[in-house]
């Protein structure tokens, strides 16, 4: 809905306020105060019934609407009757007084004489700009859309049936979405739930929850610095045993301690960090490494391989650094290989354009071959580079996407 100043209904509590249209579309969501920034560009829902295209719950010619509040409550009811399929959809929106979460309860009832196979889709687009980019991740049966200082999570008591994080505009109207990546730098994403087959006269109910938190706010850096400002590298390594594994730079070598890695990083970057505490030096290094995502994104698209790390993840890794699981370790491992590929191709003169590189890497499966050669014990990016160079040198293909290695100035 473009004219978002037409708010027909308001629900909320002291911290979270939501406004909706007369058709039940969520227009605004404010947190933690009523006059705080707006997060949602638009948040739309729809259903796919049998073989139909997407039927927008809040904008379809066959829908009839009836909206009302439950008596003496802030529970907003929107009844939506699709006259073509004879499917009744009741949407109940409310925010508990003591819990900052928007709850949307849906009840689907089949008044048709035939079975109706129903899929429920949510399309969410958050405000984003160059200084406040938004990423999306599918994790723990939830869609998490996050920026540097907030995260908005959509989840349900039903499992996610399918999702799409990129190019949602191209497929959403069909009611069929799918994606191979579970994380992306995208502010526009969609998820789908399988309501199931409704027999004539049958009803099904499920809940959708929208939760905003600011645990990933920038203040966490200040808190981290205050708490660990006097710790030296040995003490920090003891407090965060996985920190040394997480910090990998181009100059990292096997056996390097955390102190070795940090000192090398600043030595080769030429940065003057005199007077800074060890924890601040670590934070600067981590932020710089995760900031490489904007360069890495290019090569990940060219190679058609996943990119897991982005700037928004910095705060999450800092905040939960002792809770990195095996999946996170695999992602870090694979992204370091991607980093090595980026460095390798960057050091060559490209012929024509990226299409040649894409053709070459796909034909010869460079990424998969490196992934197979480099086991997870090889934590040095330099070791990945050596494996890549060996694969390239041993390759019999003459039509390489580069001609000569760049000469040092």
N, C-alpha and C positions, 0 to 999 in steps of 0.2 A: 504494500500500500504506500503510495507516494505522499499523500496528504496526511502525515502523521500527527498533525495538530488536531485532527478530529478524533478525540478520545471519548468513546461512549461509555466506558466502564473502567473503574479503578479498584484494584485490590492491593492488599499489602499489610505490612506491620511497621514497626518503628524504623527499621533499617532498609527493608526491601519494598519497593513500590513497582507495580506493573500496571500498564494501561492497555486496554484492548478495544477493538472496534466492535460495532454492533453485530458483526458476523463471527466474533470470537477470535480474530487475528491478534496475536501478540504484537503490540506496536512499540512499547518502550519498557525497559527494565532498568531501574535505578538501584544502586547499591554502593556504599553503605548508608547514604542519605538520599532524601528525595530530590535534592538539587544537585546531586553528583552527576558526573558524565554519563552519557548514554553509550551502551555497549552494542546494541542491536541495530544493524542497518535494516534487515528484515528477517523474520522468523516465520516461515510458512509451513503448513502441513497439508497432506493430501493422501488419497487412497488410490490404489490400483485394484480394480475389481475384475476378477476373471482375466480376460484378455484386453481390457480397456487401457487407454492411456491414463496419465495421471489426472485424477479429479481433485481439484483444489477444494479443500474444505471451506475456504472463506471466499471463494470466487468461482462459482460455477453456475451456469444458466439453469441447471436442473435442481439446484439446491433451494430449499425453503428454510427460513431461519426463525427462531423464537428464542429470545434472550431474557433472562430474569435472574435476580438474586434470590438465594434461599432466605427465608424470613429471618431477620435480625442476625444475619451473618455477613461475612465478606466472601462467601462462596458464590461465584458467578457461574450460572448455567447457560450454555448455548446449545440448543437443540438444532441439529442440522438433518433435514430429511432430503435424501436424494431421490427424486420422484422417478427417475429413469430406472434405477436398479431396486427401488423400494427398500433402501437401506437407511435406517435411522442411526444417527451418530450423536450421542450426547457428550458434550465436553464440559467438565466441571473444573474451574480454575480457582485455586485458593492458595494463600500463603499463611502457614501457621503463625500464631502470635509469637511463639518463642523459638521458631526455627526459620532461618533465612534461606528458604528454598521454595521455589514455585512448583506446585504440584498440579499436574493436568491429568485428570481421570477421564478416560474414554470408555464409553459403553456402546458397543455396536449390536444392533438388533436387525435381523433379516425378516422383513415383512413380504418378501417375494415368495414365489412358488418353486423357485429353483435354488440350488446351492450357490453360495457366493464365496469365492476364494478372495480374501481381503489381505492386501499388503498396505501397511501404514508407513508413510514417508515423512521425514522432517528435513527441511531445507533451511540452513542457518547461515546468514552472512553477517559478520561483525564489521564495525567501522575499523578502517585501517589506513595508515599513511606511511610515508617513508621513515618517519621518526617513531612510529608505533606499529610495526608490522605484526601480523597475526599468523600464528601457525596452528595446525590441527593435528591431533594424535588420537588414534583409536587404541584404547587401553582399558583393560579390566571391564569389558562390555560397556564402555562409555565413550562418547565423543567429547574430547577435551579441546577447546579452542582457547588459546592463550596468547598473551603478549608479555611485555617485560614486567608488568606490574599487576596482572590479574589473570585468572583462568575461569572460563565459563564451561561448565560440564553439563551435558545432556545424557541422561541414562534412564533406564526403565527396569521394571521387574520382569521384563521379557528379554531374551537374548537378542542381540543385533543380528538381523538376517543378512544384510549387505550394507555396504557403504561406498561413498566416493568422495575423495578429498580434493581432486583437481578437475577442472573443466565440467563442473556440474551443469552449467547452462546447456551443454550439448546433449545431455541425456535425460535430465530430470523430467521433461515433459512426457517421455515414454513410460515413466514409472519403473524403469529398470536401471539400477545403478550398480556399479562394481568397480573395484580398484584393487591393485596388487600391493600398493604401498600403504603402510599404516600410519605414516607420519609425513607431513608436507607443510611447506610454507604457503599456506592458503587461508584466506579469511572467509572462503565460501565453500561449504561442505554439506554433505547430506548423508543421512542414515535411514535404513528401512527396517521395519519389524514385520514379522509374519504373524498376522492375527489368526490366520488359519481359515478353514472352510466352515462357513456358517450354514447350517441346515435351515430350512424354512421355520420361522418362529424362534430360532435359537439366538441367544445373546452371549457376548463375550466382553470382558472388561480387563483393562490394564492401565497402568499408571506411567506417566512420563514426568521426570523430575528435571528441573533446571536449577543448577547451583552455581553461585559465583563466589570465589574466594580470592583473597589477596595475600595468601601465604607466600606467593612468589614475588611479592613487592620488593622494590629495590632496598627497602630498609633492612632486609635480611643480611645484606652485605655489611651494613653498619653494625648490626648485632654480632655478626661473625667476627668482625675486626675487633670489637670491644672485648669479646670473650676470649679470643685467642691471640691478642695483640702481642703478648709477652712470650709466646711459645717460640722455641727455636725449631729448626727443621726436624730434629730427632723427636721432639715432643709432638710435633704436628703429625709426623709419620706414625707415631704410636697411637695418637688420638684418632687419626683417619687412615687405617691400614691400606685402604684401596686407593688412596690419593696418588701414590707413586705410580701405580699402574695406569691411572687415568691420564696423567700428564705425559703426553708424548709430543715431542717437537721434531723438526727435521734433523736436528743435531743429536737427538737421543741415541745413546748406544747401550747395548746390553750391559747390565751391571751398574748403570748410573743410579746414584741415589737421587732422592728428590732434590736435594741441594744442588747436585751436579746439573740436573736438568734446568733448574731455574736460573742458575748462574750462566750456563751456556746460552739460554734464551736471551738474556739481557745483554750478554757480551756481544753476541752476533747482531743483535738488533741495534746496538749502540745507544740504548736508553740509559739515562743516568737515574739510578734508583737509590742513591746514597741517602741514608736517613729513613728509608722505608722499612717497616717491619717485615718479617718473613711471610706472614700471612697475607699482607698486602701485595707482596711480590707474586705470591702464588695466585691470588685473585686476578691480578693484571695478566699473568700468563694464561690462565684459563679463559678469561674473557677474549683475549687475542686469538686463542686457538679456535674457540667456538665461532668467532667472527669470520674465520676462514670460510664459513658456510656459503657466503655470497659468491666467492670464487669457485668453490667446490660444486655449487649447484650447476654451473655451466657444464663442467665435465661429466657430472652425473647424468645430465640430460643427454649429452652426446653419447655416453657409453650405455645408456639405458640401464643403469644400475642404481640401487637405492642410496639415498643420502639420509642419514639418521640424525646427525647433529646440526643444530642451528643455534642462533644467538639466544633464542628464548629458552633453550635448555640449560643455559649457564646457571641460572638461579636454582633450577630444580636439582642439578647435580651438586651444587654447593650446599643446598639445604638438606639433601638426603644422601650425602656422599658415602655414608656407611651402609646404605640400603641398596646399593647397586646389585642387581641380580644377574644370573647367567645370561639372560636375554640382553640386558644392557651391555654386558661385557662383549657379547658377540657383535652388537651394533658398533661399539667403539672399535673393535678389531677390524670389522669390515670397512668402516669409515676411514681408518688409518691407511688401509690399502688404497682406498679411493684417493686419499690425500697424496700418497706416493705416485699414483697414476697421473694425478694433476701436475705434480712437480716434474715428472718425467716428460710429459708432452709439452709442458711449458718451456722446457729447455731445448726444444727443437723448433726449427723453422717450419711452420705449417705450409703445405702446398695447397693452393686454392682456398678451401674453407673447411669448416668442421664436418661437412658431409663426407669428405674423404676419410677423416678419422673415424667417423661413425661406421662407415662401410668396412674399414679395415678391422676395427675392434670387434664388430659383430661377426665378421667372417672368421676371425681367428680366436674369438672368445677370450680375449686377453684378460678381462676381469676374472672370469671363472678359472682360467688357468693359474693366475696369480693366487686366487683364493685357495686353489687346491695345493699349490706349492708351499704357501706360507701357513704353517700351523699357528695355533693361538699362543704358542710359547714364544714366538718371535715378536717381541714387543717393539722392536726398533723399526722406525720408518725407513731407515737406511737399509735394513735387511730386505724390506719389501722392494726398495728401488733396485737392489742388486738382482733380485729374482726377476723383476720386470726387464731389466737390461739383458739378462741371460736369455729370457724368452724371445725378446726382440732380435738379439744377435743370432740365435739359433734358428730363427724363423727363415724358411726358404722363400717366403713371399717377397717378390721384388717390388710390387706396387705398394710401397709404404706411403703413409700420409705425410711424410716429412723427408727432407733431403739431407741437410747437414746440421750438425749440432751447433747451437749458437756459440759464437766466439765471445769470450770474456773481454770486457772493455779494459 
